[in-house]
Amino acid sequence: MMRKKNITGIQQIGIGVKDAAEAWRWYRRMFGMDISVFEDTATAKLMLPYTNNQQCERYAALAVNMQGGGGFEIWQHTKLEPKPPVFNVQMGDCGIFVCKIKSRDIDAARKYHEAEGVEFLGDISESPNGERHYYLKDPYNNIFEVIQESSFFSKANSFTAGVAGAVIGVSDIDTSLKVYADILEYDEVVYDKTGIFEDFASLPGGDETYRRILLKHSKIRKGPFSKLFGPTQIELVQPIDRKPQKIYKNRIWGELGFIHLCFDIIGMDLLEKESGEKGFPFTVNSAKDVGDSFDMGEAAGQFAYISDPDGTPIEFVETHKLPIVKPLGWYIDIKKRRPEKSLPNWILKAMKFNRIKD
């Protein structure tokens, strides 16, 4: 059988913060991100294309919600003071502007967040396809969009699940589709609209004219963790009346904000070949620098990056080793399993024993 690259889902979105312990506590309380996949302290030696050739000391932790969706990679520079954006970022500026979070019951989630004193950006509103959603801001100025979803892996106590996608600012949607629709296989257009949008009104720059396109993947993702990740969406937003700035202008990767969107994949060599042929070569490739498997302390695998046409980092991870129940020292070797077969539910659900309780 011919080998093909396989994108199994959004593994995580990276969030640069000043205090990872404080931020993680907030994300546990507000989004149920309480399962510790790994924690690691090291030097980011391979990220030089995104760090002005600096080798940066960092702490990183990957956390997930057992209801499903992608996780958060909570990332902190440990030897430099990370900076916020150098200008007032608006909708459509180039980079990851919003992280989408899914919920079974958007009204219940909204009430919970109200009770917790979260800062909202407007009320519950409707997107161009009639879906109800609302925006909120964390204490670190990052914007999240809570959306109603029906696909979940398991039940949990939190009112939201994990990452369901992202809103990404671009300078030209048609050019950006070469990455998001073609390479990342978000091939289904839910809507493609241009105008001033009521549901953007409460967001920075939300009263301007934009073209926005919501993309989903028509095929069900397959792979070891595909049931946990579930379906996701990407929304691209292009300003019509102004030239967008890059959110990470005059800053480096890992500073404050959403630093990358990461996809769990199988077939890194095939993906490298395809991306290169389509004009988006790997900017980082751990296999070329450290060999077959990159050690992340409690996990291991290969990772690589490409940049979208505006320079936004897209990460790919091919997982080799992952802790299932850390207190028992139970790790699973993904390389020994059929690449398109999902791990049994009972194995994935056993990760609940890695829950952090406050």
DAWORA-V730287 format. One record per helix or strand of 2 or more residues. SS is the DSSP state (~ for helix, > for strand). FROM is the first residue (numbers start at 1). LEN is the number of residues. If there is no record, write none. Layout:
BEGIN
ss->{SS:SS}
from->{FROM:FROM}
len->{LEN:LEN}
END
This chain:
BEGIN
ss->{>:~:>:~:>:>:>:~:>:>:>:>:~:>:~:>:~:>:>:~:>:~:>:>:>:~:>:~:~}
from->{6:20:35:48:56:70:94:106:119:132:143:163:173:188:198:210:226:233:257:268:284:286:294:300:313:326:330:334:345}
len->{11:12:10:3:9:8:10:10:8:6:6:7:11:8:3:7:4:7:10:10:2:5:2:8:13:3:4:3:10}
END
